[in-house]
Amino acid sequence: MNSSEYFNMARELIPGGVSSPVRAIQPYPFYTIKGSGSRLTTADGEELLDCCGAYGPLLLGHACPGVEGAVRRALEKGWLYGTPTPAEIDLARILISDHPSIEMVRFVTTGSEATMAAIRLARGYTGRSDIIKIEGGFHGAHDGVLVQAGSGCTTLGQPDSAGISVDVVKHTRQVPYNDPESLTAVLEKNTDSIAAMILEPVMGNIGPILPKPGYLQEIRKITAEHDVLLIFDEVITGYRVGIGGAQQLYGITPDITTLGKIIGGGLPLSAFGGKRKIMELVAPAGPVYQAGTFSGNPLSLTAGIAALGEIHANKNVYNLLDEYTTRIGESCKGKGGSFVKLGSMFKYFFRSHPPENYQEAKESDATAFKKFWEKMLQKKVFLPPSQFETNFLSMAHSDSDVEYLSAAYESCLSA
């Protein structure tokens, strides 16, 4: 069967024919039957150079042999117990060692669970009910963070999805990225009600959009002065921009950190962690409830340990991937848009200058992007099918892959 036939069947069985909205490519998505290294093989018999990387988890590429071998060995012992396992301790030690801000960690299954639990924990710790997030920042699909972007510091939350109560999101305030003054204005009026600020230190789901010099340091200073917890959502940036994530790269110590994607080696695994005095409020040690049948799944933990082992053994790969995205950026010069990158994260915006926040990102020419994306797919390059999603390279991408990508960018942007 080909992708069109699969999709016709899926539409009768699955809402929209897909299990996540971003996969709803028109007129129908291609179906993948295999991933290996830097390539995807589709049901239509095509081999695509993958720059989506499952939206971030696959820093090692598809079917990394080291991770595969570890998972195969773990499968021989069973794959779900409903009990603690030694692997929890092993991976916790790695995460805590790599992140000075994390003194204790709790494993969950998805990034949405991690951010939801982190916000609940912040509320439990402070006794306050409201949070601040960044306009356009994505922190999963739970009610309190699915909030429409508005007009900065004066904006009260409005639901961004049907089925969400206004009474829930009224506790979510928003401020623009790269605008510490707006944060100060909100906190000066609402300090007694704000439990925490949550943000992606580098905006990944509409980017990458990079922090201005000193912005994250100022955010840390402002939240500390107002006794508000700072939650870094590093589900994307964790191990993507380096060991220790964006907090290590920019020298920031958040109160709570959420991790995901890469820490599971391609299997479902996320975590939240922070200072011991905060984390000890999590049940059963404290009154903040969090639980899950698949939390600390032994296969995911095994894959994560293997993946982080590979990363620690190949630390120089971060410099190499940075060189690769620099080369791709060189091929985009003079095309009228703007190329943004941070290590292995990169994006071409159909906008004359790199966006500094969500409102500026929305000014990009989405119609031009769609045409460009289609041309790249014709050249057998798979990019995330949205102007507002980050592209990723992996350790599996080769020098020849990057040479081909650079030529494809130059050709398709010229066209």
N, C-alpha and C positions, 0 to 999 in steps of 0.2 A: 504494500500500500504506500501511496505517496502522502505528502503533507496535507494536501487539499482534502483527500479522502479521510484522513485521520481527523481533520478539523470538522468536517461535516458530521462525523460521528460524535465528536466531543461536544458540539453545540447542543445536541439533544440530551446530553448527560450532565454537563458542567456549565454553570452560569457563564455566559460569554465564551464558552469553549476553552477557558484557561483557568488555572489555579491561582493566578496573580495578575492584576490588571496590566502591569507593564509588559506582559507577554502578548498582549492583544495586538499583534501586528496586522495591518490591513494589506491585502484582503484576507489573508490568513497567515498564521505563523508557520515557520518551518519546524518540523519535528526532528529532534536529535536522537540518534540511535547509538552514538558513541562519542566519547571525548578522550583525546590522547594528546598529552603535551600541550602544544599551543593550538590544537586543531579540534574542530567539531565535525562529525560526519552526520549528514542529514538523511532523512528517509527518502529524499529525492536523489540520493547518490552523490551529493556535492560535499566537498571538503572545504571548510571555512576557516580562515585565520581568525581566532577568537580574541577580541579585545574587550569583551564583556566580563569574562571570568566569573560567571554566575553572580554578577553584581558585587564582586569583591572578595569572596572567600578564597579563591584559588591562586594565592600567591605562588604556589609551587607548580601551577599548571594542572591539567587534567590527569587523573590516574597516576599520581606520583608513586613510583615503585616503592619507596620507603614507607609511605602511608598505607599503600595497598597491602604490603607484606605484614605490617603490624595489625591491620584489621583482620586479615585472614587468620592470623594466629589467635587473635582474640575470639573470632567466631567459633573456633573449635571448643571454646570453654563455655559457650552460651552467650546470649546477647542482651538479656535483661533479667535483673534479679530482684529489684525492689528492696535492695539492701545497700549499705555503704560498700565501696570497693577501694582497694589500695590506690587505684588510678586517680581517684579524687584527690588524695593527698599529694600524689606526684605532680599533677598538673597545677594544683593550688600553689605548691612551692615554686614552680616556675613562674607563674603569674605574679606572685608576691615579690619574688626576686627581681623580676624585670620592671616592676612598677613601684617605686618608693612610696607612692601615695596609698598603696594598697597594703593593708596589714592583715585583713581577713577577706575571704571571697566566698560567694555562694554561686553554685552552678545552676543554670536554668537551660531551657531548650532553645528559645528564640530571642532575638534582639528586642522584640516587643515586650516579652516577659521581663527582660533585664531592665529596660527603662521604666516599665510600670512598677516593678518592685523598688527600683531606686527612688522614684518619686514618693511612693508610699512610705518608704523608710525615712526619707527627708521630712515628711509630714509627721511621722511618729516621733522622730527625734526632736523636732522643733516645737511641736504642738500647734503648728500653723497650717492653714488650709490651702493657700494659693501658691502658684508657681509662675515663673517667667520662662518663656521660651523665645527662640529667635523666629522672626517671620520667615516662613519657607523652610524652617528646619524640620526634618522628619525624624521622629523617634518611635516609629512603629505604628500599629493600627489599633491602639486602644483609645478609649473615648476622650480622655483628658488632654491628649496631644494632637487630635485630629481637629485642628482649629484653623479657620480661614486667616490668611494674612491680611492685616489691616493697615491702619495709618499710624504705626509706631506706638509711642508710649500712651496714647489716649485710648487705645483699642481694648475693649473688653472682648472676651472670647465669643465667637460664634461657631456653631458646629460646621465642620467641613464634610459631613456625611449625614445622610438620612439615618434615623435611628439613634441619634445622640441627643441627649437632653441638654437644653440650654443651661439647666441648673448645674450640670457637670462642668461644662467648659467655661462657665462664668468665673471659675476659679483659676483660669489660665490667662495670663497677660502675655503680650508679645511686644518685643522691641526689635528694631532693625539690627542686622549684623553689622559689625564695624562701626557702631554708634554707641560708645559708652555714655554719652550725655543722656541719651534716652533711657538707659538703664538707671542712671542716677535719678532722673525725674520720677520714674515709677517708684523706686525704693523710698525716696523722700516722702512720697504721699502714702505709701502702703507698707512701710517696714514691718509693722506689727502683724501683718497678715501673710507675708511672703515667707514660705518655707525654703524654697530653693530656686536657683536658676539652672536650667538644663540647656546645653548647647553642644552642637558638633563643633569642636575647635577649628576644624576645617570643614566647611559645608560640602558634604559629599553627594547628597541626593539631588541637588540642583547645581552641581559644580564639576570640578572643584572650584569653590570660591575661597580665596585665601584670606587670612586675617591680616589687617594692616599692621605694620611694625608697632609693637607696644599695645595692641588692642587686647590681647588675651591677658597680658599682665595687668592692664587697667581693670578688666572685668574681675580678675581675682582680687584686686585691691578693693574695689567697690563692694563686692559681695561680703568680703571679710569685715569691712567697716560697718556694714549694716547687719552683721550676724546672720547672714543668709548663706545656706550651703550652696556650693558650686558643684554641679554634676557635669562631668565631661562624658558625653556620649561618643565613645571611641569604637563603636561597633564596626565602623568602616576603617578608621585610621589606626586602630590597634594592630600593631605589627605590619601595617601597610606602609607607613611612613618611616618605619624604623622600629627596632626593639625598644619598648617603652612607649611607643606611640607618639601622638602629638604633644602630650604633656612633657615627655622627655625632650622632644625636638625644640619646644618653645620654652622649656624651663618653668612649667606651671605645676602647682600641687593642688589638684582638686580635692574636694572632700569625699566624693563618691565617683567611681568610674564604671561605665558599662562597656563590656567587651563582647565580641561575637565574631561571626564570619571566619576569619583566619584561624582563630583559636580552636576551631573544630576540625581543621584539616579537610573541610569539604563536607563534613557531616554536621547535623544540627546540634549546635552547642553555643551557649552564651553564658555570661557571668556578670555579676555586679560585685564590686568590692570597695573598700575604703578604710577609713580609720577604725581601729578596734573598738573604740568607745561608741561609734555609730553602729558598726556591724553587729555588735553584741545585743542589739535590740531585735535582731531577726529571730523569729521562732525556730527552734524551741528554746533558745537562750533568752529571748525577750518577747515583748508583746506584739511585734509587727509580723503579721502572718504572711508566709510565702511557702508554697508547696507545689509539687508537680510529679506525676508518675514517671515521666521520662527525664527528670532533672538528674544530671550526673550519669547519663546513659553510658555504660562501660565501653561500647564501641566508639562513641563520639569522643570520650575521654582518651581512649587509646589513639585514635586518629590525631587528636590535638597534641598529645605528647610527642608523637612521631613527627608531626608537621613542625612544631616549634623546635624540635631537635635538629631537623634539616635546616631551619632558618638560622639557628645559632651556629651551626657548622659552616654556614655560607654567608656570613655577615657582609662580605664585600659585594653581595648581589645588589644591595641597596644603591651603591654608587653606580654599578653597571646599569641598573634600570633607570636611574636618573639621567645617565648619559644617553640611553635609548630615547627617552621622551624628549630630551633636548634636540636630538637629531630629527625626530618627527616634527617638532616645533619649527625647526629651521626650514623645513619643506613647505610650511604654511605661511611664511612671510610674504607680505605684499599682496595678500588675497582679499583684503578688505575687512576681515574679521579679527578675532583675537584668540590666541592660543594660551591656555592656562595649564600649568603643570605643577605637581609637587611629587618628586620621586616617580613612582610608577603610576600615579594618578594623572590623567590629562584629559583635556577637552578643547575642541574648537567651538567658540561661540560666534554665531552669526550676528555680531555686534562689534562696533569699531573699537571699543575699549573693554578690557576685562571687567566683568561685573563685580561690584563690591558688596552687593546685598541682593535679596530676593526681588525687589522691585526692579532693579537694573537688569537682573537675569531675564525677567519676563519681557524686557524690551528686545530680546534676541528674535531674529527672524526664523520662526519655527517652520514656515513654509519652505524657506531655502534649506533649512536643515533636512527636512524630509526628502527633498530631491537629492541632496548630497548623500544621505544615508542610503538611499536606493542605489545610487551609483557605486558606492563602496561595496554594497552587497553584490552587485553585478561583478565586481572585481574579487569576489569571494572573501571579503572582509566583513566580519560581524561586529558592529558597534552597538551599544545599547540604543534602542530605537526611539530615543527622545533627546531633544536639545538639553534637557534638564536631568541627565544622568551622567555620572562620571565613567570614563573609560579606564581600563586597567591593563597593565602588562604583568607578566608573570616570569618566574625564573625559567620557565620552559621556552620563552620567546628567544629566538636566536638572532644573531647579527643579520643573517639573511632575511629573517622575518621583518626586522626593523627596516632594512633596506627596501623591502617590498612595500611595507606600510607607508614609508616616507614617499615613495613614488606614487602610491595610490592616492595619498592625501593631495599631493601636488597636482596630479592629473584631474581628480574629481573636483577639487576646488577651482581649478582653472576652467573646467567645463561649466 
